[in-house]
Amino acid sequence: MPPSLPTVYVPNELSKHLRRGHPWLYRDRLSKPVREPSGTWVQVRCGKFTGYGLWDKNSPIAVRLFSQNRVPDARWVSERIQDAWTARAALREAGQTAYRWLYGAGDGLPGLVADLYNDYVVVETYADSLESLLPWVVAGLRACMPLKGVLWKRGEVRSLWGRTPVRELVVEENGLRFYVDLLSGQKTGLFLDQRDNRAYLEQWCAGKRVINCFAYTGAFSLYAVRGGAREVTSVDIAAPAVEAIGRNMALNGYDEDAHPAIVADCFDLLEQYAKRGEQFDLVILDPPSLGRSRKHRRSALRAYERLNRFALECLSPGGLLATASCTSQVSPSDFTGMLGNAASRAGRRIRILHEAGHALDHPVPAHFPEGRYLKFVVGSVQGVV
């Protein structure tokens, strides 16, 4: 340990929690105030526990812990990136050209993610302190494969190294092709965490009338069309996303006119459909996060209940609801409990056929349940008997 490394002291009762490997230390749990610039490596002391992490002077998470053995350096970061690359070999062998290469604490780099799109990488950092790692991260990524460019997204998108990609790249996912905009799209270009869930749902779509709410650029819609749905209606509040749905349909050889895309607020539209008796065989709900912090948990659950109630009221007898939540403050048990309440309010019963989280490129450490943010449920719906 460098002799000048600052020390952060935390109460002994957190020792078991930290030894298990949890990577977060909240500011309100520190024993003494710390005055260091963001991005400073610190030693954390908690009873007999010693760990090393990055200090952040602004975030509610004051320290993100990286190692219990030593202060990370460029080689240490490169090793984590190489491990993550190796762990995703099955995705490359399956022909996926877009996936999450680094998933924060799941790959030993808490607060940092990196998504690969063909031969470009988009890096996101979730705290000021992580910016100090960017040169090491770029070097580690480049050591694994010949990249064309590395971008950094935090608010705006900036180039870290290499070329800037064209406005719309074409990537492949399970044999389907998608345009992705790495420069101004949501997330880093595509919602990669739902890849396996999209593939699962495809098998349920044959002959069905489907509505895909919060469709973004239509990924679930394309899987539904390929799965034999007779009609797929895509809905999103963002006009550019809805325009992209048509382009993605055409890119895969499907008739965009046969599968309408609508610019609308999904809450309002489903409520209108429910009131006038509009019926679908499958309703897909994949909304953005409805709560950004623990204090928003209850309001998020109320919003999910309202949304799912409207969806249930729009389902024909025996219909299917595919519903998701990416709000990390809502647990899987919270989510299924909410579904029961929504079904009761809609005068329905829902039987859960399938539950899942995110794909293998989003590994969740057993000691860090907060890493599992995505809930995905498929249920069949009946009336009350």
C-alpha positions in Angstrom: 0.0 0.0 0.0 1.4 3.4 -0.9 2.2 5.3 2.3 0.1 8.3 1.3 -3.1 6.4 0.6 -6.0 8.0 2.6 -7.9 5.7 5.0 -11.7 5.6 5.3 -13.1 4.1 8.5 -16.5 2.5 8.7 -18.4 0.9 11.7 -17.5 -2.7 12.6 -21.0 -3.9 12.0 -20.4 -3.6 8.3 -17.5 -6.0 8.4 -19.5 -9.1 7.4 -21.2 -7.2 4.6 -17.9 -6.1 3.2 -16.0 -9.4 3.5 -18.7 -11.0 1.4 -17.7 -8.5 -1.3 -20.4 -5.9 -1.4 -18.9 -3.0 -3.5 -20.7 0.0 -2.1 -20.1 2.2 1.0 -22.7 4.9 1.5 -21.6 8.3 2.7 -23.9 8.2 5.8 -22.1 5.0 7.1 -18.6 6.6 7.4 -17.2 6.9 10.9 -15.2 10.1 10.1 -15.4 12.8 7.4 -13.1 12.4 4.4 -11.9 15.3 2.3 -10.4 14.0 -0.9 -11.0 14.7 -4.6 -13.2 12.2 -6.5 -11.1 9.5 -8.2 -8.7 9.1 -5.2 -7.8 5.5 -4.3 -8.5 4.9 -0.6 -8.0 2.2 1.9 -11.2 1.1 3.7 -10.9 -0.2 7.3 -13.7 -2.0 9.1 -12.5 -4.1 12.1 -10.2 -6.7 10.6 -11.4 -6.0 7.0 -9.3 -4.0 4.6 -10.3 -3.1 1.1 -9.3 -0.7 -1.6 -11.7 1.5 -3.6 -12.3 4.8 -5.4 -13.5 7.8 -3.4 -16.3 10.0 -4.7 -16.9 13.3 -2.9 -20.4 13.9 -4.5 -22.2 10.6 -4.9 -24.3 9.1 -2.1 -22.0 6.1 -2.6 -18.8 7.5 -1.1 -16.6 4.5 -2.0 -16.8 1.8 -4.6 -14.7 -1.1 -3.5 -12.6 -2.9 -6.1 -10.2 -5.2 -4.2 -9.5 -6.7 -0.8 -5.9 -7.4 -1.7 -4.3 -4.4 -3.3 -4.7 -1.1 -5.0 -5.8 -1.7 -8.6 -3.6 -0.5 -11.4 -3.7 -0.7 -15.2 -2.8 -4.4 -15.2 -5.4 -5.2 -12.6 -8.1 -3.4 -14.7 -6.9 -5.1 -17.9 -7.2 -8.5 -16.2 -10.8 -7.8 -15.2 -11.6 -6.8 -18.8 -10.0 -10.0 -20.2 -11.9 -12.1 -17.8 -15.2 -10.5 -18.9 -14.2 -11.0 -22.6 -13.6 -14.7 -22.0 -16.9 -15.1 -20.1 -18.8 -13.9 -23.1 -17.3 -16.3 -25.6 -20.6 -18.1 -26.0 -22.3 -14.9 -27.3 -19.7 -14.4 -29.9 -19.9 -18.1 -31.0 -23.7 -17.6 -31.3 -23.2 -14.7 -33.7 -24.2 -11.9 -31.4 -22.5 -8.7 -32.5 -23.9 -6.5 -29.7 -23.6 -7.3 -26.0 -22.6 -5.9 -22.6 -18.9 -6.5 -22.3 -18.5 -5.0 -18.8 -21.3 -5.0 -16.3 -20.1 -3.1 -13.3 -19.7 -5.0 -10.1 -20.6 -8.2 -11.9 -17.3 -8.0 -13.7 -15.3 -6.5 -10.8 -15.5 -2.9 -12.0 -18.4 -1.3 -10.0 -19.9 1.8 -11.4 -18.7 1.2 -15.0 -20.3 -0.6 -18.0 -19.1 -1.1 -21.5 -21.2 -2.3 -24.5 -19.8 -3.7 -27.7 -21.5 -2.9 -31.0 -19.6 -4.7 -33.8 -16.1 -3.2 -33.4 -17.1 -0.1 -31.4 -17.4 0.1 -27.6 -19.6 2.6 -25.6 -18.4 3.0 -22.0 -20.7 4.5 -19.3 -19.6 5.7 -15.9 -22.0 6.3 -13.0 -19.9 8.5 -10.8 -17.2 11.2 -11.1 -14.6 8.9 -9.5 -14.8 6.4 -12.4 -13.4 8.9 -14.9 -9.9 8.3 -13.5 -10.1 4.7 -14.8 -11.0 5.5 -18.4 -7.4 5.4 -19.9 -6.8 2.0 -18.3 -10.2 0.8 -19.5 -9.5 1.9 -23.1 -6.2 0.1 -23.1 -7.7 -3.1 -21.7 -10.5 -3.1 -24.2 -8.1 -2.6 -27.1 -5.9 -5.4 -25.8 -8.7 -8.0 -26.3 -9.8 -7.2 -29.9 -9.1 -4.8 -32.8 -11.6 -2.0 -32.2 -12.4 0.9 -34.5 -13.4 3.3 -31.7 -14.3 3.7 -28.0 -16.9 6.2 -26.9 -17.8 7.5 -23.5 -21.3 8.3 -22.5 -22.1 10.4 -19.4 -24.8 12.8 -20.3 -23.3 13.4 -23.7 -21.3 11.1 -25.9 -17.6 11.8 -26.4 -14.9 9.9 -28.2 -12.2 8.4 -26.0 -10.2 6.7 -28.8 -10.3 6.0 -32.5 -12.9 6.7 -35.1 -16.5 8.0 -34.5 -19.1 5.5 -35.8 -21.6 6.3 -38.5 -24.9 7.6 -37.1 -26.6 4.1 -37.5 -24.7 0.9 -37.3 -26.3 -2.4 -38.1 -25.9 -5.1 -35.5 -27.2 -8.7 -35.3 -29.1 -10.3 -32.4 -30.3 -13.9 -32.7 -30.4 -13.6 -36.5 -32.4 -10.3 -36.5 -30.7 -7.0 -37.6 -31.1 -3.6 -35.9 -30.0 -0.1 -36.6 -28.3 1.4 -33.5 -27.5 5.0 -32.9 -24.4 5.1 -30.6 -24.3 8.9 -30.7 -27.8 9.9 -29.6 -29.8 6.8 -28.8 -31.1 5.8 -25.4 -28.9 3.6 -23.2 -25.9 2.9 -25.3 -27.8 2.1 -28.5 -29.9 -1.0 -27.8 -31.6 -2.5 -24.7 -29.2 -5.4 -24.5 -30.5 -6.8 -21.2 -33.7 -8.1 -22.8 -32.1 -10.1 -25.5 -32.9 -13.5 -24.0 -36.4 -12.5 -23.0 -37.1 -11.3 -26.5 -36.1 -14.7 -27.8 -38.2 -16.5 -25.2 -41.3 -14.5 -26.0 -41.0 -15.2 -29.7 -42.3 -18.7 -29.3 -45.6 -17.4 -27.8 -46.5 -15.1 -30.7 -47.9 -17.3 -33.5 -51.2 -16.1 -34.8 -51.6 -13.5 -32.0 -52.6 -9.9 -32.1 -49.8 -8.2 -30.2 -49.2 -4.7 -28.7 -45.7 -3.8 -27.7 -45.7 -0.8 -25.3 -42.6 1.3 -24.7 -41.3 -0.3 -27.9 -38.3 2.0 -28.4 -36.9 0.9 -31.8 -39.1 -2.2 -31.9 -36.9 -5.1 -30.8 -39.7 -7.1 -29.1 -41.9 -6.2 -32.1 -39.5 -7.8 -34.6 -39.3 -11.0 -32.6 -43.1 -11.1 -32.4 -43.4 -10.7 -36.2 -40.7 -13.4 -36.8 -42.6 -15.6 -34.4 -45.7 -15.5 -36.6 -47.9 -12.8 -35.0 -50.7 -11.8 -37.3 -50.5 -8.2 -36.2 -48.0 -6.2 -34.0 -48.7 -2.7 -32.9 -45.7 -0.8 -31.5 -46.2 2.2 -29.2 -43.6 4.7 -27.9 -43.8 8.3 -26.8 -40.7 9.3 -28.8 -41.3 10.0 -32.5 -37.7 9.2 -33.5 -38.0 5.8 -31.9 -41.2 5.1 -33.7 -39.6 6.1 -37.0 -36.8 3.6 -36.3 -39.3 0.8 -35.8 -40.3 1.1 -39.5 -36.7 1.1 -40.6 -35.9 -2.0 -38.5 -38.9 -3.8 -39.9 -37.8 -3.0 -43.5 -34.2 -4.0 -42.7 -35.4 -7.5 -41.8 -37.7 -7.8 -44.8 -41.0 -7.2 -43.0 -43.9 -5.1 -44.2 -44.0 -2.1 -41.9 -47.4 -1.1 -43.1 -48.8 -4.4 -41.8 -47.5 -3.7 -38.3 -48.4 -0.2 -37.2 -46.2 2.0 -35.0 -47.9 4.7 -32.9 -46.5 7.8 -31.1 -48.4 7.9 -27.8 -48.1 7.8 -24.1 -48.5 4.1 -23.2 -50.3 4.8 -19.9 -52.9 7.0 -21.6 -53.3 4.7 -24.7 -53.8 1.5 -22.7 -56.4 3.3 -20.5 -58.3 4.5 -23.6 -58.1 1.0 -25.1 -59.4 -0.6 -21.9 -62.3 1.8 -21.7 -63.5 1.1 -25.2 -62.9 -2.7 -25.0 -60.0 -3.0 -27.4 -58.6 -6.6 -27.1 -55.2 -8.1 -27.7 -53.8 -11.6 -27.4 -50.5 -10.5 -26.0 -49.5 -7.3 -24.3 -45.8 -6.5 -23.9 -44.8 -3.9 -21.3 -41.2 -2.8 -21.1 -41.2 0.7 -19.5 -38.2 2.7 -18.5 -37.4 2.9 -14.8 -40.2 4.4 -12.8 -38.2 5.1 -9.7 -34.6 6.4 -9.4 -34.0 6.0 -5.6 -35.2 4.0 -2.6 -37.6 6.8 -1.6 -39.5 6.4 -4.9 -40.2 2.7 -4.4 -43.8 3.1 -3.4 -44.7 5.5 -6.1 -43.0 3.2 -8.7 -45.1 0.3 -7.5 -48.3 2.4 -7.8 -47.3 3.3 -11.4 -46.6 -0.3 -12.3 -49.9 -1.4 -10.8 -51.8 1.2 -12.8 -50.0 0.3 -16.0 -50.4 -3.4 -15.6 -54.1 -3.1 -14.7 -54.8 -1.3 -17.9 -52.9 -3.9 -19.8 -54.8 -6.8 -18.2 -58.1 -5.1 -19.1 -57.0 -5.1 -22.7 -56.3 -8.8 -22.9 -58.7 -11.2 -24.5 -59.7 -14.4 -22.5 -56.7 -16.6 -22.1 -54.4 -13.8 -23.3 -50.8 -13.3 -22.3 -49.1 -10.5 -20.4 -45.3 -10.1 -20.8 -44.3 -7.4 -18.3 -41.0 -6.1 -17.1 -39.4 -3.7 -14.6 -35.9 -2.3 -14.7 -36.5 -0.3 -11.4 -33.8 -1.7 -9.1 -35.6 -0.6 -6.0 -38.5 -2.9 -6.9 -37.6 -6.5 -5.9 -38.8 -9.6 -7.8 -41.3 -10.3 -4.9 -42.4 -6.7 -5.0 -43.1 -7.0 -8.7 -45.1 -10.3 -8.6 -47.1 -8.9 -5.6 -47.9 -5.8 -7.7 -49.1 -8.1 -10.5 -51.5 -9.8 -8.1 -52.9 -6.4 -7.0 -53.2 -5.2 -10.6 -55.1 -8.4 -11.6 -57.5 -8.0 -8.7 -58.2 -4.4 -9.6 -58.8 -5.5 -13.2 -61.1 -8.3 -12.2 -58.7 -10.9 -13.5 -56.5 -13.7 -12.3 -52.9 -14.1 -13.6 -50.9 -17.3 -13.6 -47.2 -16.9 -13.9 -45.7 -19.1 -16.6 -42.2 -17.7 -16.7 -39.9 -15.5 -14.7 -36.5 -14.2 -15.7 -33.9 -11.5 -15.3 -31.3 -10.2 -17.7 -29.0 -12.1 -20.0 -25.7 -13.7 -19.3 -23.7 -10.6 -20.2 -25.2 -9.0 -17.1 -23.8 -11.4 -14.4 -25.1 -10.7 -10.8 -22.7 -11.5 -7.9 -24.4 -13.4 -5.1 -23.1 -10.8 -2.6 -24.6 -7.9 -4.6 -28.4 -8.5 -5.2 -28.7 -4.8 -6.2 -27.1 -5.9 -9.5 -30.2 -7.7 -10.5 -32.5 -4.9 -11.5 -34.5 -6.5 -14.4 -37.7 -8.5 -13.7 -39.5 -10.1 -16.6 -42.7 -12.1 -16.2 -45.0 -13.9 -18.6 -48.4 -14.8 -17.3 -51.7 -16.1 -18.7 -54.8 -14.2 -17.8 -58.3 -15.4 -16.9 -61.4 -13.9 -15.5 -62.4 -14.4 -11.9 -64.4 -17.6 -11.4 
